Amino acid sequence: MENDPLVFDVNIAKDKPNSYRKVKNNSGCPFCDPAGLTHIFRREGGMIWLLNKYSTLHDTFQTVLIESSKHQGDITSYSVDYNRALMRFSLSCFNQVNNSGKFRSVLWYKNYGPHSGGSLEHPHMQIVGLEKLDGYQFIGPSAFAGITLYQHNGLEVNVCTHPVQGYIELDFNLLEESSIDEWSDWIQSGAKYMLQVLSNGRCDSYNLFFYPRSDRGICAKLISRFIVSPYFVGYKLSQVDNREKLIIEANKFKNFFASGSIVQA
């Protein structure tokens, strides 16, 4: 299977603000100044969907979804109601691009933390239309399957047994949109679990990816971020913990959710 890489424009990227560089090229956060934002598509309270000012990838339509006006906000710190509203808003924005018919594939993802590959701390997601590439060419149905810990009303939650990268990945399969609020709650709990419980709290970063399933619905996948294995870097070989460990993790996460990891505010 041939790998067609995205082409990155370093001339555009050199002026892009970055929260994680030792020497920052821009000390201000552009997302903290809503009045200075342009090319806005939609706005709902503190949530703003707009064109990415620094479109560094060739043959793409790059957009940013600012989650909140709070610079230090995150899925893990939002109220239940706000997080549910955010997931509804962002899914609607994704569907607008995905259903436009203008792109070969559309990607929707979130970076959080210094090891996530992101550049700005201010909470945001990205929705990117790819004009020429299939962003899901290496993602098969097995990437959404695993040891199920919850299944009800068109929502299935599992610890993945065939992870995209490894080792522990949490899947949240929304098969019926009527369960979107419960889906949002599980995602919020999963992000908290990764930062507070997984690896005894040593995880400080995660990625959240959203995959439209070929059968129906959408899968949200949480991937904890550490130093990437050389097997993945050099050979695209993901690794997974042994089944005994996956079962333990599934039970721990299930109990974490049941214990009230998210609180209505």
N, C-alpha and C positions, 0 to 999 in steps of 0.2 A: 504494500500500500504506500503510494507516494505521499510525502509530506510537503504540502504547499504552505510555506510560512507567510504570516502577515508581514508586510513591509513597514518598518518603523522609521519615521522621519526625525532624525536626531536634530535637525535644524529648528524644528518646531519645539521639540522637547527641551532644548537648552534653556528656554525662557519660562518653562513651566514651574510654578511654585511647588515646593516639596517640604513637607513637615519633618522628614526623617533624615535629610542630609546633614552631615556635620557642619557644613558651610551652606546655609540656605541662600538661594538666589532671590528669594522674595519673602520678607518677614511677615507680610500681611496675609490673612486668609480671605480669599475672594468670596467664599460662601458666607462669610460673616457680614457682608455688605450687600444685602439684597437689592438696594437701590442702584447699585452699580452693575447689576446683572443684565444681560441683553439676550435676545433670541429665546425668550421664554415661550414654551409651548402651552404649559398648564401650570396652575398654582392652586393649592388647597391649604390654606393656613400657612404653616411653616414649611410645607412640602412644595418644592419647585422643580419642575422638569424643564430642562433647557438644553440647547445645543452646547456641546463641549467646545470651549474656546480654544483648546489645544488639541486639535484633531491630528494626532501623531501617526495614525495608521492609514496607509493608502487604501483606496477603494472601499471605504467604510463610511457609515453615517454614525458618528459618535455623539451620544447624548449623556447627560448627567442628571441624576435625580437626587436633589438635596433632600435629605430626610427630615431635617429639623433645623430651626434657627439656633439651637444650642450647639456650641462648638464641641463640647465634650459628650454629646449625646451618643446613644447606641441602642440597638435593639434590646440589649440587656437592661437598659435603664429607663426605657419608655414605659408608660402605663400600658395596661392591657388594651384599653380602648384606643390609645394612640397607635400602638403597634398594629392593631387590626386595621385601622384606617390607612396606615402606611402600606400594608400589604395589598389592600384593595386598590389603592391609588396606583401603586407601582405595577400591579398586574394589569390594570387597565391601560397604563402607558405602554407596557410591553406588548399587549394584544394589539394596540393601535399600530405599532410598527410591524409586528409579526404578520398581521392580517392585511397589510398594505399591498403585498404582492410585489414590492420593489426590490426585495433582497433575497439572495439565495438562502440565507439563514440569519437569525437574529439572536444575539447573546444578551443575557441579563445576569448580572452578578454584583457582589458586594465584597469589598476588601475591608478588613478590620485589623489594626495592629501593625507593629513595625516589621513583622515577618510575612505580611500578607501580599506584598507586591504592590501595595497602594502608595500614593504619593502625598495625600492630604489626610489629616486627622479628622477634619470635620465630617460628620456622618453622611455618607452618600452611597448611591448605587450607580451602576452604569448600564445603559441599554445601547447595544451596538449592532447596527445592521451591516452585514457582510455582503458586498455586491457580487463577489466571485467565488467565495469559499464556503464550504459546508463546515461550519464550526462544530458539528456533531459527528464527523466522520469516524472518530475513534471511540464514540460512546454508543454502546449497545444496550439492549434491554436489561442485561444482567447487572449493569451499573446501578439500577434502581431497586434491586432485590437484596434480601438479606434475612437476618433473624428478626422476625416480626415481634414487636413488643406491644403494638396497639393496632387494632383494626376495627373501624366502626363508621357507618354512614358515609362510605366513599373516601375515607381517610385511612391510610396505612403508614405506619412508622416502623422503621427497621434500622438495625446496625448492618451496614452493607458487607456482603461476603465477597464481592468482586469490585473493590474500590477503584476509583479512577486513579488516585495517587497512593492512598494508604495512610495509616494503618487502620485507624478508626474513622469511619465516615457515617454520619447519620442521615438517613433518607426520610423525607416527608412527602409521601405521594398523595396529592390531591386529585382524586378521580371524580368527585362531584363538587362543583363550585359552591353548592349550598353549605359545605363544611369549611368554608374559607376562614371563618373566625377561629375555629378549633385548630385548623392548620397553622394559622398565625401564632396561636398560643404555644403549640408544640415547637415551632421554630424558635420562638423567644426562649423557651425553656432549654432547648438544645444549645443555643448560643451561651446561655449562662452555665450549662453543664460543662461545656468545653473549657470555659475560662476559669471555673471555680473548682471543678471536680476532676476532670480528665487529667491523667498524669500528675495527680496530687497538686493541681493548680499551677503547673509549670508552663501551661499553654497561655501565651499572651496574644495570639493572633489566630484569625480564622478567615476562611473564604466561604461565602454563601453563593451557590450557583443554582440557577433555575433552568430546568430542562423540559421543554414541551415533549411529552411522550408521544410515540407514534400511534399508540392505540387510543388513548384518551387521557385527558388531564395533564398535570404538570408535576414534576418532581423538584422539590427544593432539597439541595444536598449541602450539608455542613461539613467542611473539611478543616481539621485542625492543622495549623501551620507551624512546623519546626524546620530545621535544616533538612532539605530534601535528600532522600537516599540516592547514592550514585547509580543504583540500578534503574531508578526512574530518570535521572538526568541523562545518563548515557544510552539507555536501551528502551526507555518508556515502559519498563517493567514495574508495575505497582506491587506492593507487598501488603499482606493482611495478617493480623494477629491470628493465632490458632483459634479453633472453634470454641474451646473452653473459655478463652479470654473474651471472645465476642459475646458469648452467652452471659458471662459475668457483667460485661459492660451494658448489655441490653437490660438486664435486671436492675442494675444501679441507676440507669437513666430513667427507667420506668418508675422506680421508687422516688427518684428526685422530682419528677413531674408531679407524682401523686402527693408529695409532701408539701406542695404549695410553693413551688419555685418561682411562680409568677403571682403577683398580688394585684387585684383590681384596685385601680386608683381613680 
